[in-house]
Each structure stands twice: as structure tokens, then as C-alpha cells.
């Protein structure tokens, strides 16, 4: 299926330690062999169902083409290169990133509408492999084949009407790309749900939907560290499909006549709007964001030579952060998610060996100082739970240290985890520091700074957070001590 997955991973350094494909057993029972003849029959039925639902056939037609993974990778690279160039000025670096994205996505794609070539591409053998990997034989039923094809054909109809390349070309940030992609996928999901319902293919649609972001039991069995990575990846994938569909449905319910046009002509440019469609429909209803968080990353950048480190900054959501908090009680995680006003993240990757070192910085604005202080309590609880849950597995914690940090205007916690991945040993050190409504979290792995230097860096990041100009007029209304940075 079509996807533009540029989501950050909260603990990317662990990815080098394991392969999610290791030890997976083939799940043969109940699989229906997927042949070229079955796919051609399913495609003809899907074309007819879509033509009836949209009131017209695709003209010119979108042919069904059987492709290799290498051909899929080339198409994904070509389609995404213009988007990468919006963020990466260097031509060679942009091409390298686009190729990496194409190769990665091609590993899991079994059917894709190519807006660049106006073709529906299918990797014949990959379809069954995907069903085996997820232990979902229902993905090989006639209804599921048609559901996937209808989803992709809905992309074709939307592309003919709105032009995906033109829409995505307006995305001037990673956040805008992710939000627009959620509109693209959400629209296809909502329309394909309706068309599948009209043709008694809903069981196939539900199987397709379940497969998006599903984590196989064999992956979860490899230990909490691997499960943590998998949950983060799943949250990134389901955002476009599940949250995107809910967003599109909400907008169309509020504006049945012009909502579809509005979604594509003036799409949301932030992930938070996908999660809160009311804010997109009525921007005045959005709670005020008081602080400019990204200034803190200038401090982090100053401490990391751009010749040595590559940096990616973006907004993030409480939902994405919560994907790494599942060891905590659900009520605590829900309360955390509800209290976050704004969140941003930056990832620094060591150019010479991306798997050897990693630096992640996150800055969060909460709805009150009390909510920000509760984050430290949650971080402390989560650290203890991880120590227990990650004692076993391919990647595990073999030792842990905790230190309280108390400064004149802030307080924090430092956690040091001694990790082991096979025979490879490494440390991951994190600091969570709170002042007023603001929390800064840093995660350093591979070659972390000395603790005192690390603490000074986080304190300087807190100092860099500034009240937004438009919020200053109302600053006097806030209680003393509820500020963040300056």
C-alpha cells in the first residue's frame, strides 16, 4: 500500500541490534495461493466497483502491472525525491535519502498505486509473504484482495481530481508531509470502506485495516526492547491510515458538500490537527500554545558539529510519545496525552556510523506546571518498569543508575542504562528536566557526555525556550512560577 513513512523512531539505536524478521515461522494454514489469474480477476471486479461508486471509469485507465521489489523501490524513490529535496538541499544527500526510503518501503509493499506512472503495481510473491509474516491468512481471501485494490484505486481517483504531486509539493516541512499523507490515506480508507460495504467485501477491508501496523506475536516475544521499537513503528504507520480516516470522516461530517475539496486544497500542515479535527475546522478552538520550543534545539545543534552529525527536527504528538509508555497504567498515559499542549523532537545521527551513536532531544509544553511535574514522576516509574521488563531479550538492560538533579529554577532526573545486544555492550543515558510548564528530555547513546556536561546542556536548552510573541500580552495572567524558559 502507498505510504510516506518519515516518522522518527524514539529509540533508533536499538534497531541495529536485532532484525524483526529473525525467527518468524511461516504461517501456512488457511492461506489461499495468490496467483496472477486471481489478482487479474480481483482487479477487474475492483475497477467495476469503483467505477460504479464514483460514477465514472478511470480515463485513461490504470493498468495492473506485476513488478519486482526493485521496480517498486525505484518508483518510490522517484516519487519521494522532490519531497526529500524540500528538506535536504544537497542533491547527492537528497538522492541517498530517497533511495534509502524507497528500498525500505519496497520491503513491505505488495500493492501500490504509482501516481508518477499512473499504474497499479503488484509484487506477486510478496502478498503471500506478508500474510505469512503477520499470521493473517485472511489477507489472501478474495475479499481482502479486492479491498486492497479498491483502496489503491481510490488513490487513483483522488489523484486525478487533486494531483498528489502538486499537493505534496506544497509541504515545506516534515510535519506537513505527514499531515498531508494522512489526508491521502484517510480519504482512501474512508472511501474504500464504503465501496467494500456496497460489495460485501467488508471482511476483507477489516483484514487490510488490521494488518496496518500489526505486530506479530513472534516479534513481541523477542523482548520488551524489540517490542518498544515495533510499537513505535506501528504507531507511525497507523497514524496515516487509522487516524487519517477518522480525521477525514470528521471533516466530511461537518462539511459534506465541500469537505473533500477543502481537505486536499487546504490540507492540515500539522499532525496535531489530524488528531484534533475540530481545531482544523475551527482554528480558534485550539488551546493556546505559549512557547516556542524549537529554539532549544539550536543549543543542541551548537553542541554537535554539523560536519559530523546530521539533524532532523519535527513536531511530534503526545500519541507518538505514548507509544513508548505502554508499561505504565493506561489511565496515567491517557492523562499525560491530554495534558500536552505542544511537543517537538530533534534527532542527531552520527554520519560516520549511524548505528554507533545517536542523540535525541524532545521538548514538551504542558497545560500546567503540575502536569509537567507529573511527567518526571512518570519517567521515574517508566524507568523502573523498563529495568524489570527488559532484563531478558535480544536487547536487554544489564544495569541501571538513577540520579536526581536539582537546580535553582528546575529539577530533573538522570537515568543511565547499561545495555547489551548479543555481545555488544553500550550505554544509554537520558535526562528529563522540568521548569514550569516545560520539560526537556535528552537521550544519548553510544558515547554519552559526562553527566555534569550533559546536565548543563539540558539546562541551557530549557533556558533557550521562549514565550511566543503573541502570548506575551497574556503572560501576566499566568500564575507566578508557571512559566517555562524565558
C-alpha positions in Angstrom: 0.0 0.0 0.0 1.1 3.6 -0.6 2.8 5.2 2.4 5.2 8.0 3.0 6.7 6.9 6.3 9.2 9.6 7.6 8.4 9.1 11.2 11.2 9.4 13.8 11.9 6.4 16.0 12.2 7.1 19.7 14.9 4.6 20.2 16.5 4.1 16.8 19.9 3.0 18.2 18.3 -0.4 19.1 17.4 -1.1 15.5 20.9 -2.2 14.7 20.9 -4.9 17.4 18.1 -7.1 16.0 16.1 -8.0 13.0 12.4 -8.2 13.3 12.4 -11.0 10.8 14.6 -13.3 12.8 12.8 -16.5 14.0 9.5 -15.9 12.3 7.7 -19.1 11.5 5.8 -19.4 8.2 2.1 -19.5 8.9 0.7 -21.7 6.1 -2.6 -22.8 7.5 -5.6 -21.2 5.8 -3.5 -19.4 3.2 -5.1 -19.2 -0.3 -2.5 -19.3 -3.0 -2.3 -15.9 -4.8 -1.9 -16.4 -8.5 -1.8 -13.9 -11.3 -5.2 -15.1 -12.5 -6.8 -14.4 -9.1 -5.3 -11.0 -9.0 -6.4 -10.1 -12.5 -10.0 -11.3 -11.6 -9.9 -9.3 -8.4 -8.6 -6.2 -10.2 -11.4 -6.3 -12.8 -14.0 -6.6 -10.0 -12.4 -3.7 -8.1 -12.3 -1.5 -11.2 -16.0 -2.1 -11.8 -17.0 -1.5 -8.1 -15.1 1.8 -8.1 -16.5 2.9 -11.4 -20.0 2.3 -10.1 -19.3 4.1 -6.8 -17.6 7.2 -8.4 -20.0 7.3 -11.4 -17.2 7.0 -14.0 -14.3 4.9 -15.0 -10.7 6.0 -14.8 -9.8 7.5 -18.1 -7.1 6.9 -19.1 -7.2 3.5 -17.4 -4.8 2.5 -14.7 -3.2 -0.8 -15.8 -2.4 -3.7 -13.4 1.4 -4.3 -13.7 3.3 -7.1 -12.0 6.6 -5.7 -10.6 9.6 -6.6 -8.7 10.6 -5.2 -5.4 13.5 -3.4 -7.2 11.0 -1.7 -9.5 8.8 -0.7 -6.6 11.9 0.8 -4.9 12.7 2.8 -8.0 9.2 4.2 -8.2 9.0 5.1 -4.5 12.4 6.8 -4.8 11.3 8.8 -7.8 8.0 9.9 -6.3 9.6 10.9 -3.0 12.8 12.6 -4.2 11.0 16.0 -4.7 9.7 15.8 -1.1 13.2 15.0 0.3 14.6 17.9 -1.6 12.3 20.2 0.3 14.3 19.4 3.4 17.7 18.4 2.1 19.5 21.0 -0.1 22.4 18.8 -1.1 21.5 16.9 -4.3 23.6 13.8 -3.5 22.4 13.6 0.1 18.8 14.0 -1.0 19.1 11.2 -3.6 20.7 8.9 -1.0 17.9 9.5 1.5 15.2 9.0 -1.2 16.8 5.7 -2.2 17.0 4.5 1.3 13.3 5.3 1.8 12.5 3.5 -1.5 14.4 0.4 -0.5 12.9 0.3 3.0 9.3 0.7 1.8 9.7 -1.8 -1.0 10.5 -4.5 1.6 6.9 -4.5 2.8 4.9 -3.3 -0.3 2.8 -5.8 -2.1 0.4 -3.5 -3.9 0.8 0.2 -4.8 -0.8 2.9 -7.0 2.0 4.9 -8.6 0.9 8.4 -9.2 4.1 9.1 -11.1 3.4 6.3 -13.7 -0.4 6.0 -13.3 -0.1 2.2 -12.8 -1.2 -0.2 -10.1 1.9 -2.2 -9.2 1.7 -5.6 -7.6 4.6 -7.8 -6.2 3.1 -11.2 -6.7 5.1 -13.3 -4.2 5.1 -10.5 -1.6 1.4 -10.7 -0.9 1.5 -14.2 0.5 4.8 -13.5 2.3 3.1 -10.6 4.1 0.1 -12.7 5.1 2.5 -15.4 6.5 4.6 -12.8 8.3 1.5 -11.4 10.1 -0.1 -14.9 10.5 -3.2 -13.5 8.8 -4.4 -16.0 6.1 -7.5 -13.8 5.7 -5.3 -11.4 3.8 -5.3 -13.9 0.9 -9.1 -14.1 0.6 -10.9 -12.8 -2.4 -12.5 -10.0 -0.3 -9.1 -8.9 1.0 -7.5 -8.8 -2.5 -10.4 -6.6 -3.6 -10.2 -4.4 -0.5 -6.5 -3.6 -1.1 -7.1 -2.9 -4.7 -10.1 -0.7 -4.0 -8.0 1.3 -1.6 -5.3 1.9 -4.2 -7.9 2.7 -6.9 -9.4 5.3 -4.5 -5.9 6.9 -4.5 -6.1 6.9 -8.3 -9.4 8.7 -8.3 -8.2 11.3 -5.7 -5.0 11.8 -7.6 -6.9 12.5 -10.9 -9.0 15.1 -9.1 -6.5 16.8 -6.8 -3.0 15.8 -8.0 -0.9 14.2 -5.3 2.4 15.5 -6.6 1.1 19.1 -6.6 -0.4 18.7 -3.1 2.8 17.2 -1.6 4.9 19.8 -3.3 3.3 22.4 -1.0 4.6 20.6 2.1 7.5 22.7 3.3 8.2 20.6 6.4 8.3 17.0 7.5 5.2 17.7 9.6 3.3 19.0 6.6 4.2 15.9 4.6 3.0 13.6 7.4 -0.3 15.5 7.8 -1.0 15.6 4.0 -0.2 11.9 3.8 -2.7 11.2 6.5 -5.3 13.0 4.4 -4.4 11.0 1.3 -4.5 7.6 3.2 -7.5 8.6 5.3 -9.5 9.6 2.2 -8.7 6.3 0.5 -9.6 4.3 3.7 -12.9 6.0 4.2 -14.0 5.6 0.5 -12.8 2.0 0.2 -14.7 1.2 3.4 -17.8 2.5 1.8 -17.2 0.7 -1.5 -16.3 -2.6 0.2 -19.5 -2.3 2.2 -21.5 -2.0 -1.0 -20.0 -5.1 -2.4 -19.9 -7.4 0.6 -16.1 -7.1 0.9 -16.1 -5.6 4.4 -14.4 -8.6 6.0 -11.5 -8.1 3.5 -11.4 -4.4 4.4 -11.2 -5.1 8.1 -8.4 -7.6 7.5 -6.5 -5.0 5.5 -7.1 -2.4 8.2 -5.9 -4.8 11.0 -2.8 -5.6 9.0 -1.7 -2.0 9.0 0.6 -1.7 12.0 0.0 -5.2 13.3 2.9 -6.5 15.4 3.4 -10.3 15.0 3.5 -12.3 18.3 6.9 -13.7 17.3 8.3 -10.1 17.3 6.8 -9.3 20.7 8.3 -12.5 22.1 11.8 -11.2 21.4 11.7 -9.0 24.4 10.5 -5.6 25.5 13.2 -3.6 23.7 12.2 -5.1 20.4 8.5 -4.6 21.3 9.2 -1.0 22.1 10.7 -0.4 18.6 7.8 -2.3 17.0 5.1 -0.3 18.9 6.8 3.0 17.8 6.8 1.8 14.2 3.2 0.6 14.4 2.1 4.0 15.8 3.8 5.8 12.9 2.1 3.5 10.3 -1.4 3.5 11.8 -1.4 7.3 12.1 -1.9 7.8 8.4 -4.5 5.0 8.0 -6.5 4.9 11.2 -6.2 8.5 12.5 -6.3 9.8 8.9 -9.6 8.0 8.3 -11.1 9.4 11.5 -9.9 12.9 10.6 -11.4 12.8 7.0 -14.6 11.3 8.3 -15.0 14.2 10.9 -14.3 16.9 8.3 -16.8 15.4 5.8 -19.4 15.0 8.5 -19.0 18.7 9.3 -18.9 19.8 5.7 -20.5 17.2 3.4 -20.6 19.4 0.3 -17.1 20.9 0.2 -15.2 19.0 2.8 -13.3 16.8 0.3 -12.3 19.7 -1.7 -11.2 21.6 1.4 -9.1 18.6 2.7 -7.0 18.5 -0.5 -6.9 22.2 -1.5 -6.1 23.5 2.0 -4.8 20.4 3.9 -3.7 20.4 7.5 0.0 21.0 8.0 0.5 19.6 11.5 0.0 16.1 12.9 -1.9 17.5 15.9 -4.7 18.7 13.6 -5.2 15.1 12.3 -5.7 14.0 15.9 -8.0 17.0 16.6 -10.1 17.7 13.6 -12.1 20.3 15.5 -9.0 22.5 15.5 -8.7 22.2 11.7 -12.4 23.1 11.3 -12.2 26.0 13.8 -8.7 27.2 14.5 -10.0 29.5 17.2 -11.0 26.4 19.3 -7.4 25.2 19.6 -5.9 25.8 23.1 -3.2 28.4 23.1 0.4 27.3 22.7 2.6 29.7 24.8 6.2 28.7 24.0 8.5 28.4 21.0 10.1 25.0 21.7 12.4 24.6 18.8 14.9 27.3 20.0 16.1 24.7 22.4 17.3 22.6 19.5 19.7 25.4 18.5 21.5 24.8 21.7 21.7 21.1 21.0 22.9 21.8 17.4 25.6 24.1 18.7 27.0 21.1 20.7 27.1 18.8 17.7 29.3 19.6 14.7 27.1 19.6 11.6 30.1 18.1 9.7 29.9 15.1 12.0 26.2 14.9 12.8 23.1 15.1 10.7 20.0 16.7 12.2 16.2 16.3 11.7 13.7 18.4 13.6 10.0 18.0 13.7 6.8 18.4 15.7 5.6 15.2 17.4 2.4 14.3 19.2 1.6 13.0 22.7 0.1 9.9 20.9 3.5 9.1 19.4 5.3 9.6 22.7 2.7 7.5 24.5 3.6 4.5 22.2 6.7 4.1 24.3 4.8 4.3 27.6 2.7 1.2 27.4 4.3 -0.3 30.5 2.5 2.4 32.6 -1.2 2.2 33.6 -3.4 3.3 30.8 -5.1 6.0 33.0 -1.7 7.6 33.6 -0.8 7.5 29.9 -4.2 9.0 28.9 -3.8 11.8 31.5 -0.4 12.6 30.1 -1.7 12.7 26.5 -4.5 15.0 27.5 -2.1 17.4 29.2 0.4 18.0 26.4 -0.1 21.3 24.6 2.9 21.2 22.2 5.8 18.8 21.6 8.9 18.9 19.3 11.7 16.5 18.7 15.2 16.5 17.1 17.3 13.6 16.1 21.1 13.8 15.6 22.7 10.9 13.7 26.4 10.2 13.6 27.3 10.4 9.9 30.3 8.1 10.0 28.4 5.3 11.6 24.7 6.0 12.3 24.4 2.8 14.3 27.2 3.7 16.7 25.9 6.9 18.2 22.6 8.7 18.5 21.3 11.9 20.2 17.6 12.6 20.6 16.1 15.8 22.2 12.5 16.4 23.0 10.8 19.5 24.4 7.2 19.4 25.7 4.9 22.1 26.8 2.1 21.0 29.2 -1.1 22.7 30.2 0.2 23.5 33.7 3.3 23.3 35.9 1.6 20.4 37.8 1.2 18.4 34.6 4.9 19.0 33.7 6.0 17.9 37.2 3.9 14.7 36.8 6.0 13.8 33.8 9.0 13.4 36.0 7.1 11.0 38.2 6.0 9.1 35.1 9.6 9.0 33.7 10.8 7.6 37.1 8.1 4.9 37.1 8.7 4.0 33.5 12.5 3.7 34.1 11.8 1.2 36.9 9.4 -0.8 34.9 11.8 -1.0 31.9 14.5 -2.3 34.2 12.3 -5.2 35.1 10.7 -5.8 31.7 14.0 -5.6 29.7 16.1 -8.0 31.8 15.6 -10.6 29.0 15.6 -10.5 25.2 17.9 -9.9 22.4 18.4 -6.3 23.6 18.4 -6.0 27.4 19.2 -3.9 30.3 22.0 -5.3 32.5 22.4 -2.5 34.9 20.8 0.8 35.8 21.6 4.0 37.7 19.5 7.0 38.7 20.5 10.5 39.9 18.3 13.4 41.0 19.3 16.8 39.5 18.2 19.9 41.5 19.0 23.4 40.1 17.8 26.8 41.3 15.0 27.1 38.8 14.5 23.5 37.7 14.6 19.9 38.7 15.3 16.7 36.9 16.3 13.0 36.8 19.2 11.3 35.1 18.9 7.7 34.1 21.8 5.5 32.9 21.1 2.1 31.3 23.8 -0.4 30.7 22.6 -2.2 27.6 23.6 -5.4 25.9 22.7 -6.6 22.4 24.2 -10.0 21.9 27.9 -9.5 22.8 27.7 -5.8 22.1 27.6 -3.5 25.2 26.6 0.2 25.2 25.2 2.8 27.5 22.0 4.9 27.0 21.8 8.0 29.2 18.7 10.2 29.4 17.9 13.3 31.4 14.4 14.7 32.0 14.4 18.2 33.3 11.4 20.4 34.2 10.8 24.1 34.7 7.3 25.5 34.9 5.2 24.1 32.1 8.3 22.9 30.0 10.1 19.6 30.1 13.3 18.8 28.1 14.3 15.2 27.6 17.5 14.1 26.0 18.6 10.6 25.1 22.3 9.9 24.3 23.6 6.5 23.3 26.9 5.0 22.2 29.2 7.7 23.6 27.2 9.8 26.0 28.6 13.1 27.5 29.9 13.2 31.1 26.9 13.7 33.5 27.8 17.2 34.5 28.2 18.4 30.9 25.1 16.6 29.9 23.1 18.3 32.7 24.5 21.8 31.7 23.4 21.1 28.1 19.8 20.3 29.1 19.6 23.3 31.4 20.8 25.5 28.6 18.1 24.0 26.3 15.5 24.9 29.0 16.9 28.5 29.1 16.5 28.8 25.3 12.7 28.2 25.3 11.0 31.5 24.9 7.5 32.8 25.3 5.8 33.3 21.9 5.4 37.0 20.9 1.6 36.6 20.5 1.4 35.0 24.0 3.3 37.8 25.9 0.3 40.0 26.3 -1.4 37.3 28.3 1.7 36.3 30.3 0.7 38.4 33.2 -2.4 36.4 33.7 -0.5 33.2 34.4 0.4 32.4 38.0 4.0 33.1 39.2 6.1 30.0 38.5 4.1 28.7 35.7 6.5 29.9 33.0 8.8 27.7 31.0 12.0 29.2 29.7 12.2 33.0 29.4 
